[in-house]
Amino acid sequence: MFDPGQEMLSAGIGEDSNGINLMEFSDEILLHILSYVPCTDLVLNVRRTCRKLATLCLDKSLTHTVLLHKEYQVNKDKVKQLMRGIGKEIHQLNMAGCYWLPSHTIDHVIRCKNLVKLNLSGCHLTSLRLSKMLSALQHLRSLAIDVNPGFDAGQLSSECKATLSRVLELKQTLYTPSYGVVPCCTSLEKLLLYFEILDRSREGLILSGQLMVGESNVPHYQNLRVFYARLAPGYVNQEVVRLYLAVLSDRTPENLHAFLISAPGSFAESGTTKNLLDSMARNVCLDALQLPKSWINGSGLLQHLKFNNPFYFSFSRCTLSGGHLILQVINGGKDLKSLTSLNLSGCIRCLSSDSLFRKAEDDIDSSILESLVVSCCNLRHLNLSAAHHHSSESLGKHLCQLLARLKHLLALALPVCSITDVPTNTDKPPVQSMTNVVPPGLGKKIRIGVPTYTKNFLEQSNQKSQSSVFWTLLENLPFLKNLELIGSNFSSAMPRNEPAIRNSLPPCSRARSVGDSEVAAIGQLTFLQNLTLAQLPSILTGSGLVSIGLQCQHLRSLSLANLGMMGKVGYMSALMDMLKHCKCLRDLRLEQPYFNANTQFFQALSHCSALQRLCIISRSGTLQFDAVMSFMANCLEVVMCHMFMGESLTICKNLQQTILQSFQADRPALNVIIFPLLHEDLTEVIRDVPMMHLDEITLFKSRVAEEPPNLWW
């Protein structure tokens, strides 16, 4: 029952100074406005304000799809109330990454009898709980789950298996050697597998990748259209994926149109995989392809594979030459307008001639890139990072000038050395580096909090930027949302499954001419949402960051790593000024040696009112206990705080425990890890990080064209 007084109050709130009442808008407009409100707020709060909103908030257009992914304030009670209120109306439910919800929360999903699509990746789920839930979801056609140690397919009921037999799309994240529910899914058209199995258990036991032969009873791959497998580092992951592929090699699905395997490092071919690839070359026509580098390098595989309107290619880290790229992939200039996403990350020869004597730092062959741009004119995602792509002095043939023709680009990843205007003498650094950079420890100390740049300096930087090829490139890509500039020799200090003892190679000599003015050019990208800058050695004051903060008001994710000199953080003042303007920033990752996470820094960061996740990685870095606590108290949306610094284990543990004790009750999703970067137990700590945070922010990697667009949700 509604309180008339409350209804009048809500109407008054919706009225502005001109006498326009929100409730006087048409239902269509109000439904559009309400579509931006989280479903939990609509059902549990907004619909209680007045009769009209009570009706609109339960409209099918708002309750058909419920997204709880990254709704960090959702707790078990809210989920229970939500399912009770609109469970029967929900057809698609995304709870991916809700790691903070207790496992019994999943039981309430049974109320959603009409579910067609369900994503429970990252949720706590046992075999028995899965069986009970799926037994009640007879209309389910799409499912995403994790397979954890202890999973037992023998505990699945006949009703559960009946539901699984009708599932068309399955995404499994495997944390233990297992087939999961795949043997029960006899109608699969799309299979996505994420292998996150460690080689050793928590007790130190070596795991085996061998599975029971009888469990691989999967003769029903014949409807499969999409096969995707992403492997984390480790031998066991490779062994388990081979068992999945063995079934495919016996009889390759005729309707297969996307075959993608992402494997780091070396993943040798076997007799089984060779048979599979030979069968694919004979029997299928692909739209999307990604293979381990060793399966492509030195083979004529690409000559035999057939493609039909491809939309995604990834040849990451392959030694594919420019000649082979033109002849075998785009068929000598064949029309590839259908291609929307291309990943050439780490392909050091993909824009060069076939000369065996070519060095990695030699100039690219601009005619190869030009052919690529002309043929693939509708590219939206392009990754050219982790390689040296140096342009020659040929007029109008610079890499940036050629890429400027790709008017539809939304995401772009480039090596820093590729955006410099003219080749520099590799025998000696450019003048800017010699006159403005001094050895660590000998320069004048920079006072934290006092700007080391002036307005005139900013204006000069912009004037210099506007005459550069990089400025011209960005000027022609006004709708770019994701940009990555990563040094060709950069490697993160944050490990995956190994100690944090790695050192980056020295920056490419051409990267030394890329500095503050080039960073300032990024400010013209009005719609920029995600920005990564790594290994830019000639950043002096960081003035370009201020331009980005002022002009890129949609920036949601920012990752900065190894900017300027490694001995000190010369861009601290500019960074703090930048952060004061980043009102939409949600994710911030900083990787910088000797970074001082002090009071001034956290005060500036507190202006980022929307910030949710913070990750700082700093060898020999320091932090201030009280500053961190004050920041966490001021920024109420922060649910992830990861700091891997140079502090002692005692200081780190005390701070971590204090944060959890102070804020865990009000922030159910709070995930805090404060730990010494060089501690021998770091890899054990890393394995407990929720995969969503680990994969999206804690670990550094290039994310442009990492996967095909719209691979899942």
C-alpha positions in Angstrom: 0.0 0.0 0.0 1.3 3.4 -1.0 1.3 6.5 1.3 -0.3 9.4 -0.6 2.0 11.8 1.1 5.0 9.9 -0.2 3.6 9.9 -3.7 3.2 13.7 -3.5 6.8 14.0 -2.2 8.2 12.0 -5.1 6.3 14.1 -7.6 7.7 17.2 -6.0 11.2 15.9 -6.2 10.8 15.3 -10.0 9.8 19.0 -10.5 12.5 21.5 -11.5 12.6 25.3 -11.3 10.7 25.6 -14.6 7.7 23.6 -13.3 8.5 20.5 -15.4 7.5 17.3 -13.6 9.4 14.1 -14.4 6.2 12.1 -14.0 4.6 14.1 -16.9 7.0 12.5 -19.4 5.7 9.7 -21.6 6.0 6.1 -20.5 8.5 5.5 -23.3 10.8 8.3 -22.1 10.6 7.2 -18.5 11.3 3.6 -19.5 14.4 4.7 -21.3 15.6 6.7 -18.2 14.8 3.7 -15.9 16.9 1.4 -18.2 20.0 3.1 -16.8 19.1 2.2 -13.2 20.3 -1.1 -11.7 17.5 -3.6 -11.6 17.9 -4.1 -7.8 17.3 -0.4 -7.3 14.3 -0.5 -9.6 12.6 -3.4 -7.8 13.6 -2.7 -4.2 13.6 1.1 -4.1 12.3 3.1 -7.1 9.0 1.2 -7.5 8.1 2.1 -4.0 8.0 5.9 -4.6 4.7 6.2 -6.5 2.0 4.2 -8.4 3.3 5.1 -11.8 6.8 4.1 -11.2 5.6 0.9 -9.4 4.1 -0.1 -12.7 6.9 1.0 -15.0 9.6 -0.6 -12.9 8.1 -4.0 -13.5 7.8 -3.5 -17.3 9.1 -6.5 -19.2 11.7 -4.4 -21.0 13.3 -3.8 -17.6 12.9 -7.2 -16.0 13.7 -9.4 -19.0 17.4 -9.1 -18.5 19.0 -8.7 -15.0 22.6 -7.7 -14.8 24.2 -8.2 -11.3 27.8 -8.2 -12.8 29.8 -5.5 -11.0 26.8 -4.5 -8.9 29.1 -4.5 -5.9 26.5 -3.4 -3.3 24.2 -6.3 -4.0 24.1 -8.8 -1.1 22.4 -12.1 -0.4 19.3 -10.4 1.0 18.8 -8.2 -2.1 19.2 -11.1 -4.4 16.6 -13.0 -2.4 14.1 -10.1 -2.6 14.8 -9.6 -6.3 14.2 -13.2 -7.2 11.0 -13.2 -5.1 9.7 -10.1 -6.8 10.5 -10.7 -10.5 12.0 -14.2 -10.7 9.4 -15.4 -13.2 9.9 -12.4 -15.5 13.7 -12.9 -15.8 14.9 -14.5 -19.0 18.5 -13.6 -18.9 20.5 -13.4 -15.6 24.1 -12.3 -15.4 25.7 -12.9 -12.0 29.3 -13.2 -13.3 32.0 -12.3 -10.8 29.7 -12.1 -7.8 32.4 -13.8 -5.7 31.2 -12.2 -2.5 27.8 -13.9 -2.4 27.6 -17.0 -0.3 27.0 -20.2 -2.2 23.4 -20.7 -0.9 22.4 -17.4 -2.7 22.4 -19.4 -5.9 19.5 -21.4 -4.6 17.2 -18.4 -5.2 17.9 -18.7 -9.0 15.4 -21.6 -9.0 12.6 -19.1 -8.9 13.6 -17.9 -12.4 11.6 -20.7 -14.1 11.8 -19.0 -17.5 15.6 -18.5 -17.6 17.1 -18.9 -21.1 20.5 -17.5 -20.4 22.5 -17.7 -17.1 26.0 -16.6 -16.3 27.4 -17.8 -12.9 31.1 -17.5 -13.7 33.0 -16.5 -10.6 30.2 -17.6 -8.3 30.6 -20.3 -5.6 28.9 -23.4 -7.0 29.0 -27.0 -6.0 27.9 -30.0 -8.0 24.8 -30.7 -5.9 23.7 -27.1 -6.0 24.2 -26.9 -9.7 22.2 -30.1 -10.1 19.3 -28.8 -8.0 19.2 -25.5 -9.8 19.4 -26.8 -13.4 16.7 -29.4 -12.7 14.2 -26.6 -12.4 15.4 -24.5 -15.4 14.0 -26.4 -18.3 14.1 -23.5 -20.8 17.8 -22.8 -20.3 19.9 -22.6 -23.5 23.0 -20.7 -22.4 25.1 -21.4 -19.3 28.4 -20.1 -17.8 29.9 -21.8 -14.7 33.2 -22.5 -12.9 34.5 -26.0 -12.4 36.3 -26.1 -9.1 38.2 -28.9 -7.3 35.7 -31.3 -5.9 33.3 -31.1 -8.8 31.7 -34.5 -9.5 29.6 -34.9 -12.6 28.2 -38.1 -11.0 26.2 -36.0 -8.6 24.2 -34.4 -11.4 20.6 -35.7 -11.5 18.8 -37.0 -14.6 16.7 -33.8 -14.7 19.8 -31.7 -14.6 21.3 -33.7 -17.4 18.1 -33.3 -19.4 18.4 -29.5 -19.0 22.1 -29.6 -20.0 21.2 -31.7 -23.1 19.3 -28.7 -24.4 22.0 -26.1 -23.7 23.3 -24.6 -26.9 26.0 -22.3 -25.4 28.4 -23.3 -22.6 31.2 -21.3 -21.0 33.4 -23.2 -18.5 36.3 -21.9 -16.4 38.3 -24.8 -15.2 40.3 -24.7 -12.0 40.8 -28.4 -11.9 41.4 -31.1 -14.6 37.9 -32.0 -15.6 35.4 -32.2 -18.5 32.9 -30.4 -16.3 29.4 -30.6 -17.8 30.5 -30.9 -21.4 29.7 -34.6 -21.7 26.1 -33.8 -20.8 25.7 -31.0 -23.3 24.8 -33.0 -26.4 23.5 -30.0 -28.5 26.3 -27.6 -28.1 26.8 -24.9 -30.8 29.2 -22.7 -28.8 31.8 -23.9 -26.4 34.1 -21.5 -24.5 36.8 -23.0 -22.2 39.0 -21.0 -19.9 41.8 -23.1 -18.4 43.0 -21.7 -15.1 44.5 -24.9 -13.6 47.7 -24.6 -11.6 50.5 -27.1 -12.0 50.6 -27.6 -8.2 47.9 -27.8 -5.5 47.9 -25.6 -2.4 49.7 -28.4 -0.6 52.5 -28.4 -3.2 51.4 -31.6 -5.0 52.0 -31.8 -8.7 48.7 -32.1 -10.6 48.2 -34.4 -13.5 46.3 -33.4 -16.7 45.1 -36.9 -17.4 41.4 -37.6 -17.2 39.4 -40.8 -17.3 38.9 -42.0 -20.9 35.2 -42.9 -20.3 34.5 -39.3 -19.2 35.3 -38.0 -22.7 32.1 -39.4 -24.2 31.5 -36.4 -26.3 30.5 -37.6 -29.8 28.0 -34.7 -30.0 30.4 -31.9 -31.0 28.8 -32.2 -34.4 26.6 -29.1 -34.0 29.5 -27.0 -32.8 29.9 -23.7 -34.5 32.3 -21.8 -32.1 35.2 -23.4 -30.2 37.2 -21.1 -28.0 39.9 -22.1 -25.5 42.1 -19.6 -23.4 44.9 -21.1 -21.5 46.7 -19.6 -18.5 50.4 -20.5 -18.2 51.1 -24.0 -17.1 51.7 -27.5 -18.5 48.5 -29.0 -17.0 46.3 -26.6 -19.0 47.9 -27.7 -22.2 47.5 -31.4 -21.4 43.8 -31.0 -20.5 42.9 -28.9 -23.6 44.6 -31.6 -25.8 42.0 -34.1 -24.4 39.2 -31.8 -25.5 40.7 -31.4 -28.9 41.2 -35.1 -29.3 37.4 -35.5 -29.7 37.3 -32.8 -32.3 40.1 -34.4 -34.3 38.1 -37.7 -34.7 35.3 -35.9 -36.6 35.5 -32.2 -37.2 32.1 -30.4 -37.1 31.0 -29.4 -40.5 29.4 -26.2 -39.3 32.4 -24.9 -37.4 33.0 -21.3 -38.3 35.1 -20.0 -35.4 38.1 -21.9 -34.0 40.2 -20.0 -31.4 42.9 -21.2 -29.1 44.8 -18.6 -27.0 47.9 -20.1 -25.4 50.8 -18.2 -23.8 54.4 -19.3 -24.5 55.2 -22.5 -26.3 52.4 -25.0 -27.0 53.8 -27.7 -29.3 51.7 -29.4 -31.9 50.9 -33.1 -31.5 49.7 -35.7 -33.9 46.1 -35.1 -32.7 46.2 -31.3 -33.4 47.8 -31.8 -36.8 45.0 -34.2 -37.7 42.5 -31.7 -36.5 44.0 -28.8 -38.5 44.2 -31.0 -41.6 40.6 -31.9 -41.2 39.6 -28.3 -40.8 41.5 -27.3 -43.9 39.5 -29.9 -45.9 36.0 -29.6 -44.4 35.3 -26.2 -42.9 35.1 -22.5 -43.9 36.0 -20.2 -41.0 34.9 -16.7 -39.9 37.3 -16.4 -37.0 40.7 -17.9 -36.3 43.3 -17.8 -33.5 46.0 -20.5 -33.1 49.1 -20.9 -30.9 52.1 -19.3 -32.5 54.0 -22.6 -32.9 51.1 -24.1 -34.9 51.4 -21.3 -37.5 55.2 -20.5 -37.5 57.0 -22.2 -40.4 53.9 -24.1 -41.7 51.8 -23.6 -44.8 48.6 -24.0 -42.8 47.2 -20.6 -43.7 47.4 -21.5 -47.4 45.0 -24.3 -47.0 42.4 -22.9 -44.6 39.3 -21.5 -46.2 37.6 -18.3 -44.9 34.1 -16.9 -45.5 33.4 -13.3 -44.5 35.9 -13.4 -41.6 35.3 -11.0 -38.7 38.2 -11.9 -36.4 41.8 -12.9 -36.9 44.5 -13.2 -34.2 48.1 -14.0 -35.0 49.5 -12.8 -31.7 53.2 -13.5 -31.3 53.5 -15.3 -34.6 56.5 -14.9 -36.9 54.1 -14.3 -39.8 55.9 -12.1 -42.3 54.3 -9.2 -44.2 54.4 -11.1 -47.5 52.6 -14.1 -46.0 50.1 -11.8 -44.3 49.2 -10.3 -47.7 49.2 -13.4 -49.7 47.7 -16.0 -47.3 45.4 -13.9 -45.1 44.1 -11.1 -47.3 44.8 -13.0 -50.5 46.8 -10.3 -52.2 44.4 -7.5 -51.4 41.2 -9.4 -51.4 38.2 -7.5 -50.2 38.0 -8.1 -46.4 35.4 -5.5 -45.4 33.8 -8.0 -43.1 36.9 -8.1 -40.8 36.2 -6.0 -37.7 38.9 -7.2 -35.3 42.6 -8.0 -36.0 45.3 -8.9 -33.4 48.9 -8.7 -34.6 50.4 -8.2 -31.1 53.9 -9.4 -30.9 54.1 -10.1 -34.7 57.5 -8.5 -35.2 57.6 -9.2 -39.0 54.0 -8.7 -40.0 54.6 -5.3 -41.6 57.9 -6.1 -43.2 59.2 -7.9 -46.2 60.2 -11.5 -46.2 64.0 -10.8 -45.9 65.7 -13.3 -43.5 68.3 -10.6 -42.7 65.8 -8.1 -41.3 66.3 -6.9 -37.8 63.4 -6.2 -35.5 64.1 -2.5 -35.4 64.3 -2.1 -39.2 61.7 0.1 -41.0 58.4 -1.4 -41.9 57.3 -1.9 -45.5 54.6 0.8 -45.8 53.1 -0.9 -48.9 52.1 -3.9 -46.7 50.4 -1.8 -44.2 48.7 0.2 -47.0 47.3 -3.0 -48.5 46.1 -4.1 -45.1 44.3 -0.8 -44.5 42.7 -0.8 -48.0 41.5 -4.4 -47.7 40.3 -4.2 -44.1 38.7 -0.8 -44.2 36.1 -1.5 -41.6 38.4 -2.6 -38.8 37.1 -1.5 -35.4 39.7 -3.2 -33.2 43.4 -3.3 -34.2 46.4 -4.5 -32.1 49.9 -3.8 -33.3 51.6 -3.7 -29.9 54.7 -5.6 -28.6 56.7 -5.1 -31.7 59.0 -2.4 -33.3 57.0 -0.8 -36.2 59.3 2.0 -37.4 58.2 4.1 -40.3 60.6 5.3 -43.0 60.9 8.9 -44.2 58.6 8.2 -47.2 56.2 11.1 -47.5 52.6 10.2 -46.6 53.6 6.6 -45.8 54.0 6.9 -42.0 52.2 4.2 -40.0 50.0 6.9 -38.3 49.1 8.5 -41.6 48.0 5.1 -43.0 46.1 4.1 -39.9 44.2 7.4 -40.0 42.3 6.0 -43.0 40.6 3.5 -40.7 37.7 5.8 -39.8 35.7 3.1 -37.9 38.4 2.2 -35.3 37.1 2.0 -31.8 40.1 0.3 -30.2 43.8 0.7 -31.0 47.0 -0.7 -29.5 50.4 0.6 -30.7 54.0 0.4 -29.7 55.3 3.7 -28.5 58.1 3.7 -31.1 55.6 3.6 -33.9 54.1 7.1 -33.3 57.3 9.1 -33.5 57.4 11.6 -36.4 60.8 10.9 -38.0 63.5 8.3 -37.4 66.1 9.3 -34.8 69.7 8.4 -34.8 70.0 5.2 -32.8 73.6 5.9 -31.9 72.7 8.9 -29.7 69.6 10.0 -27.8 67.5 12.8 -29.2 68.2 16.4 -28.0 65.2 16.4 -25.7 66.4 13.5 -23.8 70.0 14.9 -23.4 68.9 18.4 -22.3 66.0 17.6 -20.0 66.8 14.2 -18.5 69.4 13.7 -15.8 70.7 10.6 -14.2 68.8 9.2 -11.2 69.8 10.8 -7.9 71.6 13.8 -9.5 68.6 15.9 -10.5 66.9 18.6 -8.6 64.2 17.1 -6.3 60.6 17.7 -7.3 58.4 18.9 -4.5 55.3 16.8 -4.4 52.2 18.8 -4.7 53.9 21.7 -6.5 53.3 21.7 -10.3 56.5 21.5 -12.3 54.8 22.8 -15.5 53.0 26.1 -16.4 50.1 27.0 -18.6 52.6 28.2 -21.2 54.2 24.8 -21.2 50.8 23.2 -21.8 50.1 25.5 -24.7 53.5 24.8 -26.2 52.9 21.1 -25.9 49.6 21.4 -27.7 51.2 23.4 -30.5 53.9 20.8 -30.9 51.3 18.0 -30.8 49.2 19.4 -33.6 52.0 19.2 -36.0 52.8 15.6 -35.3 51.6 12.5 -37.2 50.2 11.1 -34.0 48.0 14.1 -33.5 46.8 13.7 -37.1 46.0 10.0 -36.4 43.9 10.8 -33.4 42.2 13.7 -35.1 40.9 11.3 -37.7 39.7 8.8 -35.1 37.2 10.9 -33.1 35.2 8.0 -31.9 38.1 6.0 -30.5 37.2 4.5 -27.1 40.2 2.3 -26.2 43.8 3.4 -26.7 47.0 1.6 -25.7 50.5 2.9 -26.1 52.9 0.3 -24.8 56.7 0.3 -25.1 57.8 -2.5 -27.5 60.2 -3.8 -24.8 57.9 -3.4 -21.8 57.2 -6.3 -19.4 55.3 -5.9 -16.2 56.9 -6.6 -12.8 53.6 -8.3 -11.7 53.9 -12.0 -12.2 51.3 -14.6 -13.3 52.7 -17.8 -11.9 56.3 -16.8 -11.2 58.3 -14.6 -8.8 58.3 -10.8 -9.5 62.0 -10.6 -10.4 61.7 -9.6 -14.1 63.2 -6.5 -15.5 62.1 -4.7 -18.6 64.5 -4.3 -21.5 65.6 -0.8 -22.2 63.1 1.3 -24.2 63.4 1.4 -27.9 65.6 4.4 -29.0 62.7 5.9 -31.1 60.5 5.9 -28.0 62.8 8.6 -26.5 61.2 11.2 -28.8 57.7 10.5 -27.5 56.9 12.6 -24.5 54.5 15.0 -22.8 53.3 16.6 -26.1 52.3 13.3 -27.6 50.4 12.3 -24.5 48.6 15.7 -24.6 47.4 14.8 -28.1 45.3 12.1 -26.6 43.1 14.8 -25.0 41.3 15.3 -28.2 39.6 11.9 -27.9 36.3 13.1 -26.5 34.8 9.6 -26.2 37.9 7.8 -24.7 37.0 5.3 -22.0 40.1 3.1 -21.6 43.7 4.3 -21.7 46.9 2.4 -21.2 50.4 4.1 -21.3 53.4 2.0 -20.6 57.2 2.6 -20.9 57.3 6.1 -22.1 60.8 7.1 -21.0 60.7 10.8 -22.1 57.7 11.8 -19.9 59.2 14.7 -18.0 56.5 16.5 -16.1 53.4 14.5 -17.2 51.7 17.7 -18.4 49.9 15.8 -21.1 48.0 13.8 -18.4 46.4 17.0 -17.3 45.0 17.6 -20.8 43.5 14.1 -20.8 41.9 14.6 -17.4 40.4 17.9 -18.5 39.1 16.8 -21.9 38.4 13.0 -21.7 35.4 13.2 -19.4 34.3 9.7 -20.2 37.5 8.0 -19.0 36.6 4.9 -17.0 39.9 2.9 -16.9 43.4 4.2 -16.7 46.6 2.2 -16.6 50.0 3.9 -16.3 53.3 2.0 -16.1 57.0 3.0 -16.1 56.6 6.6 -17.3 59.6 8.8 -17.4 62.8 7.9 -15.5 62.7 4.9 -13.2 64.6 6.5 -10.4 61.9 9.0 -9.5 58.3 9.8 -10.3 58.5 13.1 -12.1 54.9 13.2 -13.2 53.4 13.0 -9.7 52.1 16.6 -9.7 50.5 16.3 -13.1 48.9 13.0 -12.2 47.3 14.5 -9.1 46.0 17.4 -11.1 44.6 14.9 -13.7 42.8 12.8 -11.1 40.9 15.8 -9.8 39.0 15.9 -13.1 38.4 12.2 -13.6 34.8 12.0 -12.2 33.9 8.8 -14.2 37.1 6.9 -13.5 36.4 3.4 -12.1 39.6 1.5 -12.5 43.1 2.9 -11.8 46.3 0.8 -12.2 49.7 2.3 -11.5 53.0 0.4 -12.0 56.0 2.6 -11.2 59.2 1.9 -9.2 59.7 4.2 -6.2 56.1 5.4 -6.2 55.2 7.2 -3.0 51.5 6.6 -2.2 51.3 9.5 0.2 48.7 11.8 1.6 48.7 14.2 -1.3 48.2 11.4 -3.8 45.3 9.9 -2.0 43.7 13.3 -1.5 43.8 13.8 -5.2 42.5 10.3 -5.9 39.6 11.0 -3.5 38.2 13.3 -6.2 37.5 10.3 -8.3 34.1 9.7 -6.8 33.2 6.8 -9.1 36.5 4.8 -8.4 35.9 1.2 -7.7 39.2 -0.6 -8.2 42.7 0.5 -7.4 45.9 -1.4 -8.1 49.4 0.0 -7.3 52.6 -2.0 -8.2 55.8 -0.5 -7.2 59.2 -2.0 -6.5 60.7 0.0 -3.6 57.5 1.9 -3.4 56.1 3.3 -0.1 52.7 4.0 1.3 51.2 6.0 4.2 48.9 4.0 6.5 46.7 6.9 7.6 46.5 8.2 4.0 45.2 4.8 2.7 42.6 4.6 5.5 41.4 8.1 4.9 41.0 7.4 1.2 39.0 4.2 1.8 36.7 6.2 4.1 36.1 8.9 1.6 35.7 6.8 -1.5 32.7 4.7 -0.7 32.6 2.9 -4.0 36.1 1.3 -3.8 35.7 -2.4 -3.5 39.2 -3.6 -4.7 42.4 -2.3 -3.3 45.6 -4.1 -4.4 49.0 -2.7 -3.4 52.2 -4.6 -4.1 54.9 -2.3 -2.8 58.3 -2.3 -1.1 57.0 -2.2 2.5 57.6 -4.9 5.1 55.2 -7.9 5.4 54.2 -6.7 8.9 53.1 -3.2 7.7 51.3 -4.7 4.7 49.4 -7.3 6.8 48.4 -4.7 9.4 47.0 -2.3 6.8 45.2 -5.1 5.0 43.6 -6.3 8.2 42.6 -2.8 9.3 40.9 -2.0 6.0 38.9 -5.2 6.0 37.8 -4.8 9.6 36.8 -1.2 9.0 34.9 -1.5 5.7 34.0 -5.1 5.0 30.6 -4.9 6.7 29.4 -2.0 4.5 31.1 -3.3 1.3 30.2 -7.0 0.8 32.4 -7.2 -2.3 35.5 -5.7 -0.7 38.7 -7.4 -1.8 42.0 -6.1 -0.3 45.5 -7.4 -0.9 48.5 -5.4 0.5 51.7 -7.4 0.0 55.4 -6.9 -0.6 56.0 -7.2 -4.3 59.3 -9.2 -4.0 58.1 -11.6 -1.3 58.6 -15.3 -2.1 54.9 -16.1 -1.3 53.5 -13.6 -3.8 52.3 -16.3 -6.2 50.4 -18.0 -3.4 48.7 -14.7 -2.6 47.8 -14.1 -6.3 46.0 -17.3 -6.7 43.3 -16.1 -4.2 42.5 -13.0 -6.2 39.0 -13.2 -7.8 39.5 -14.0 -11.4 37.5 -10.9 -12.5 40.0 -8.6 -10.7 43.1 -10.5 -11.6 42.3 -10.7 -15.3 40.9 -7.2 -15.8 43.3 -5.0 -13.7 45.9 -6.7 -11.5 47.8 -8.4 -14.3 49.1 -6.2 -17.1 48.3 -7.2 -20.6 47.1 -5.7 -23.9 43.4 -6.1 -24.1 42.6 -4.7 -27.6 41.3 -7.5 -29.9 42.2 -10.0 -27.2 39.0 -11.9 -28.0 36.5 -11.7 -30.8 33.8 -9.0 -30.2 30.7 -10.1 -28.5 32.2 -13.5 -27.7 29.8 -13.9 -24.7 27.8 -11.2 -22.9 
